[in-house]
């Protein structure tokens, strides 16, 4: 510290650090002296430089070491130890050419000064330097001399082998390494054998010698996993599967980790199964895996696959059921039983066993539709129709719980087909088809099938047979076949009036067969209906009112009619009429008057006041007075209409005077009727939205309704409006059409002749009704064969058999 340049102190400190093995410290101390070695004694300088070079080499400072080597050689060019130290530095730096030059100089000038035990090292290093320099042939001589001088050393042998490896002379590599085998034992011998085996396997392509050598290495080092792994690879490449399995199992026996042991045993099982097709051995190995790890999914899967390939289906089924018994998870248990069932059914052909197993699956997993379908398929294949129905009923119950109506329909149809085609149980078939029809009423094919079944036993199924035929008629109103089937059903049931009514429809459609036409003509009336009873409100509700005429809308219009009359109708005198001039229709001499009187009696209606007006060129018209009246114009008074035609006109006109229907003519436009209806709704629900173009009209109507409606009428209106809003969209056009169609029904009832009614429709102004002539005739034809019409005819006493 007092004199950092003190040479003696630096040298002493460097020597102390070097001898203590503190090479970094030695490098620091000697480094301060290296450039001033000339001030040291020559021997001290030489010793210092040699130690400095060693310290640099040991600390990885190869380039600095080479620089110092030059200083050392400059100081002691003929010193053998300096030359050896310099050559070693170049050798460690992979500078083969310079190292070889220095070792050649040493051999040429200084071998006598080198101890015998060090000469082998000089030869060895010279050969190594020559190999690094690429002078392979020259390297072999020094290396052979080193091996001869020190036969107990392995490094000359290894270096010779490296030279032959570089030359690609693998036979010589083996020969050189085998020389060493004679003088080594234990681990060292095992290592040499492994290296020789690699040469045989990888370079000489001699698997036999390679395997023999690896086995010899394994005898020296029984637990060496490298040897076992190399043997496994070799046997695999050579497809020596039996020996491969032995090696793999030995590898497994040598490990303590259960997962690793399992891996080796599974490998052995895979080789046994795939390569050797030794399924028994594979099963044995896989069973060993399952003993170690009962839940090993791969081993379970492989065990199933191997047993399947073995072809012993009984053993496979037993194994799967054993797995199912041991499984803790219900889903896994189901999986195994399903597999067992598939083996029994598809491979063994034991459908009984398969069905039994699928039943177990269904018990474990009631929602397993696939198992249920498999059981059904197996029973179908056996033609076990009752068993199929049993399982289909289970499926039906599940579909019902799930709310899946589409599946329910399919199952019901399938059950029906089995009952019909295989068990000859028509009643059960019909019952199931009917259930399907309730869920899906628009299926034409099913409707046709039901119709056929009903028609096949009309005596038992008359009502249902007729209903299905009617459904078909509604789909195609002018198809005569369904009508003809109905006629046959009624004829066989000895129901003359319905049979005659259907014949009437066929005649009007011009499709009646000769016997049908004869029957129709023989019983056809030539006068209006000679009713013995009056129609009641119940008759109107359930027969005469068309379904399109929404009763809720009718009720609302009935309740608000007084307010509408107050706005739209005028006093009788203001219209030029007086009560005193009202006609006594029963005594009035004109046929139309008496027909009106008679029609009112049949329809159960009080006839409005009726006036005649010869100055009115029209026929029967509405007089929007308070109360509503009828006006008979010149045409009505002068016309000589046949009785039945007059009855149709009179009865149809009277229909509009029923409560709630009169608004159809009192308010002449759809917009006007809509404004009154919306006004009624607004009276109950103030927030009801209305289109902008209707707002003014609705507001005016609402004011009138508030003045007119109160007490019970308002309560009734509230109930009707609430129900109407809950029922969905309001279709006023449909209601208007329904009123017109109801009027057609009333006219037809009283006229007592479908042909006359249809002709009167055709002769009328098409714009006077909300629907076309064709649609009116279609609807009236359908009504003419409807059971509600038949019942009304019987009640009124106008049926052909009355």
Buried (B, 14 or more C-beta within 10 A) or exposed (E): EEEEEEBEBBBEBBBEBBEEEBBEBBBBBBBBBBEEBEEBEEEBBBBBBBBBBBBBBBBEBBEBBBBBBEBBBEBBEEBBBBBBBBBBBBBBBEBBBBBBBBBBBBBEEBEEEBEEEEBBBBBBBBBBBBBBBEBBEBBBEBBBBBBEBBBEBBBBBBBBBBBBBBBEBBEBBBBBBBBBBEEBEEEBBBBBBBBBBBBBBEBBEBBEBBBBBBBBBBEBBEEBEEBBEBBBBBBBEBEBBBBBBBBBBBBBEBBEEEEEBBBBBBBBBBBBBEBBEBBEBBBBBBBBBBEEBEEBEBBBEBBBBBBBBBEBBEEBBEBBBEBBEEBEEEEBBBBBBBBBBBBBBEBBEBBEBBBEBBBBBBEBBBEBBEBBBBBBBBBBEEEBBEBBBBBBEBBBEBBBEEEEBEBBBBBBBBBBBBBBEBEEBBEBBBBBBBBBBEEBEEBEEBBBBBBEBBBEBBEEBBEBBBBBBBBBBEEEBEEBEBBBBBBBBBBBBEBBBBBBBBBBBBBBBEBBEEEBBEBBEEBBBEEBBEBEBBBBEEBBEEBBBBEBBBBBBBBBBBBBBBBBBEBBBEEBEEBEBEEEEBBEBEEBEBBBBBBBBBBBBBBBBEBBBBBBBEEBEEBBBBBBBBEBBBBBBBBBBEBEBBBBBBBBBBBBBBBBBBEBBBBBBBBEEEEBBBBBBBBBBBBBEEEBEBEEEBEEBBEEBBEBBBEBBEEEBBEBBBEBBBEBBEEEEBEBEBBBBBBBBBBBBBBBBBBBBBBBBBBBBEEBEEEEBBBEBEBBBBBBBBBBBBBEBBBBBBBBEBBBEE
